[in-house]
Amino acid sequence: MTALSPRRSFSFSGTALKTIACITMLVDHIGASCIEAGILTPGLDVGTLSQDTLSAYPLYRLDMVLRFTGRLAFPLFCFLLVEGFVHTHNVKDYLGRLVLFGLVSEVPFDLAFFRTPFAPQHQNVYWTLALGVLAMAGLKRFEKENGLPGWQGLVWAGGCAVLALAASTDYHAIGVLIICTLYLTRADRKRQCLAGAVLFLFELTAPLAFVLVWFYNGQRGACSPLLKKAFYWFYPVHLLVLAMITNLML
């Protein structure tokens, strides 16, 4: 069961929210890859920049603006993942696509943020989303008749969170736990938004994403098969472009 969409004269479809999430993610990654990994971190490493003067550096201030804007992306993707899981007709295919793009995205992710094709200390966000789907599948499988999660489902979801932490996926365990929370509160949009906003308080601007979620109209919106594929490919492709800029031009 999903929450009834609040009646609003102004609202967002799922496609609109996904577009906003992709744009804010791109903004965030420009800061993290091009400015931080491409300019600031190398400058600190060679001594042309110092920690004491970093906060006054114009590019650092620009980076903060980009990163704070980009904090909207992951909460939106978590919410959309829950919606996708609830409405999918084939959870195995849904999970399989996430795993496939996790594999495809790993090298571009490592090149963009760590300037190496293999960085075992951190894995891309597709793995977090895949573990989130796996956790929700467990919660659904062991759900009680009254709609409450069974202890087996909670243990299963906890195991997925531990796996995310052990593998150092992007947002690791907290990402999986937030996805599970949004899933468990899906029948009440107000509770869902409040829970999501509270759990994202560790990032200054991230809770604002749930203002957009509040205006979600419960509709998928116009999304052709080509656009659906584009949303999946956007992550590895934009990371590859940023990796080229970071490693070859900067």
C-alpha positions in Angstrom: 0.0 0.0 0.0 1.3 3.5 -0.9 0.3 6.8 0.5 -2.5 8.7 -1.0 -1.1 11.7 -2.8 -2.1 15.0 -1.3 -4.3 17.0 -3.6 -2.4 20.0 -4.7 -2.9 22.5 -7.6 0.9 22.2 -8.1 2.5 18.8 -8.1 5.4 16.7 -9.4 5.2 13.4 -11.3 7.7 10.6 -10.8 9.4 11.6 -14.0 9.7 15.2 -12.9 11.2 14.1 -9.5 13.6 11.8 -11.3 14.7 14.7 -13.6 15.3 17.0 -10.6 17.3 14.2 -8.9 19.5 13.7 -11.9 20.1 17.4 -12.3 21.0 18.0 -8.7 23.2 14.8 -8.7 25.1 16.3 -11.7 25.6 19.6 -9.9 26.8 17.7 -6.8 29.2 15.6 -8.8 30.7 18.6 -10.6 31.7 19.9 -7.3 32.9 16.6 -5.9 34.8 15.5 -9.0 36.0 18.5 -11.0 36.6 20.9 -8.0 37.4 18.6 -5.1 39.1 15.6 -6.8 40.4 17.7 -9.7 41.7 20.9 -8.1 41.3 21.2 -4.3 42.6 17.8 -3.2 45.7 17.8 -5.5 46.4 21.4 -4.3 46.4 20.3 -0.7 48.5 17.3 -1.6 51.3 19.3 -3.2 51.0 22.3 -0.8 49.7 25.0 -3.2 46.7 25.2 -1.0 46.5 25.0 2.8 43.7 24.0 5.2 43.9 27.3 6.9 43.2 29.3 3.7 40.9 26.8 2.0 37.6 28.4 3.3 38.5 31.7 1.7 39.3 30.1 -1.7 36.6 31.1 -4.3 36.5 27.6 -5.8 35.9 26.1 -2.3 33.0 28.4 -1.8 31.6 27.4 -5.2 32.1 23.8 -4.3 30.0 24.3 -1.1 27.2 25.8 -3.2 27.3 22.9 -5.6 27.4 20.2 -2.9 24.6 21.7 -0.8 22.4 21.9 -3.9 23.3 18.3 -4.7 22.3 17.0 -1.3 18.7 16.9 -2.7 19.5 14.1 -5.1 19.9 11.0 -2.9 16.8 11.5 -0.8 14.8 11.8 -4.0 16.4 8.6 -5.4 15.6 6.8 -2.2 11.9 7.8 -2.4 11.7 6.9 -6.1 13.3 3.6 -5.4 10.6 2.8 -2.9 7.9 3.8 -5.4 9.6 1.7 -8.1 9.8 -1.3 -5.8 6.1 -1.0 -4.8 4.9 -0.8 -8.4 7.2 -3.1 -10.2 5.8 -6.3 -11.6 9.2 -8.1 -11.4 11.4 -7.4 -8.4 14.2 -9.7 -9.7 14.4 -7.7 -13.0 14.4 -4.5 -11.0 17.2 -5.7 -8.8 19.1 -7.1 -11.8 19.1 -3.7 -13.6 20.5 -2.0 -10.5 23.3 -4.6 -10.1 24.1 -4.4 -13.8 24.5 -0.6 -13.7 26.4 -0.9 -10.5 29.0 -3.0 -12.4 28.9 -0.6 -15.4 29.3 2.5 -13.1 32.1 1.3 -10.9 35.1 2.3 -13.0 33.7 5.7 -14.0 32.8 6.3 -10.3 36.3 5.5 -9.2 37.9 7.6 -11.9 35.7 10.6 -11.3 36.2 10.7 -7.5 39.4 8.9 -6.7 41.4 9.4 -10.0 42.0 5.7 -10.3 40.1 2.9 -12.2 40.0 0.8 -9.0 39.2 2.2 -5.6 38.1 -0.7 -3.3 37.5 1.7 -0.4 34.3 3.1 -1.9 31.6 1.7 -4.1 29.0 3.6 -6.2 25.4 4.3 -5.2 23.8 1.7 -7.4 25.0 -0.9 -4.9 23.3 0.9 -2.1 20.1 1.1 -4.1 20.3 -2.6 -5.0 20.8 -3.5 -1.3 17.9 -1.2 -0.5 15.7 -3.2 -2.9 16.9 -6.5 -1.4 16.1 -5.2 2.1 12.6 -4.1 1.0 12.0 -7.6 -0.5 12.9 -9.1 2.8 10.5 -6.8 4.7 7.7 -7.6 2.2 8.4 -11.3 2.4 8.1 -11.5 6.2 5.4 -8.8 6.6 2.7 -9.6 9.2 -1.0 -9.8 8.3 -1.5 -6.4 10.1 1.1 -4.8 7.8 3.8 -4.6 10.5 7.3 -5.9 9.7 8.1 -9.3 11.0 11.3 -9.8 13.0 12.8 -12.0 10.2 12.3 -9.1 7.7 14.0 -6.6 10.1 16.9 -9.0 10.5 17.1 -9.4 6.8 17.1 -5.6 6.2 19.7 -5.2 9.0 21.9 -7.7 7.2 21.6 -5.7 4.0 22.6 -2.5 5.9 25.6 -4.3 7.4 26.6 -5.5 4.0 26.4 -2.0 2.6 28.6 -0.8 5.5 31.1 -3.6 5.0 31.3 -2.9 1.2 31.6 0.9 1.8 28.8 1.6 -0.7 27.9 5.3 -1.2 25.8 6.3 1.9 26.5 2.7 3.1 24.3 1.4 6.0 22.4 4.7 6.6 21.3 4.7 3.0 19.8 1.2 3.2 18.1 2.0 6.5 16.6 5.2 5.1 15.2 3.3 2.1 13.7 0.8 4.5 12.1 3.6 6.6 10.6 5.2 3.6 9.2 1.8 2.6 7.7 1.1 6.0 6.1 4.6 6.2 4.8 4.5 2.6 1.1 4.4 3.6 1.2 7.8 5.2 2.9 10.6 3.1 3.2 12.9 6.1 5.0 10.3 8.3 7.1 9.3 5.3 8.3 12.9 4.7 8.9 13.7 8.3 10.8 10.4 8.9 12.9 11.0 5.8 13.7 14.6 6.7 14.7 13.7 10.3 17.0 10.8 9.1 18.7 13.1 6.6 19.4 15.8 9.2 23.1 14.8 9.0 23.2 16.7 5.7 22.2 20.4 6.0 20.0 20.7 2.8 19.0 17.1 2.2 15.7 17.3 4.2 14.4 19.9 1.8 14.0 17.1 -0.8 11.0 16.0 1.1 9.2 19.2 0.4 9.3 18.1 -3.3 8.2 14.6 -2.2 5.2 16.1 -0.4 4.1 17.5 -3.8 4.4 14.1 -5.6 1.1 13.4 -7.3 1.5 9.6 -7.3 1.7 9.4 -11.1 4.6 8.2 -13.1 4.3 10.9 -15.7 5.3 10.8 -19.3 8.2 8.5 -19.6 9.0 6.7 -22.9 11.1 3.5 -23.0 14.0 5.6 -24.3 13.7 8.1 -21.4 13.6 5.2 -18.9 16.8 3.8 -20.3 18.3 7.3 -20.3 17.7 7.7 -16.5 19.6 4.4 -15.9 22.5 5.4 -18.2 22.7 8.9 -16.9 24.7 7.9 -13.8 27.6 6.0 -15.5 27.7 8.3 -18.5 28.0 11.6 -16.6 30.5 10.1 -14.3 32.6 9.0 -17.3 32.5 12.6 -18.7 33.5 14.1 -15.3 36.2 11.5 -15.0 37.6 12.6 -18.3 37.6 16.3 -17.2 39.1 15.5 -13.9 41.9 13.2 -15.1 42.7 14.6 -18.5 42.0 18.3 -18.4 42.6 19.4 -14.8 
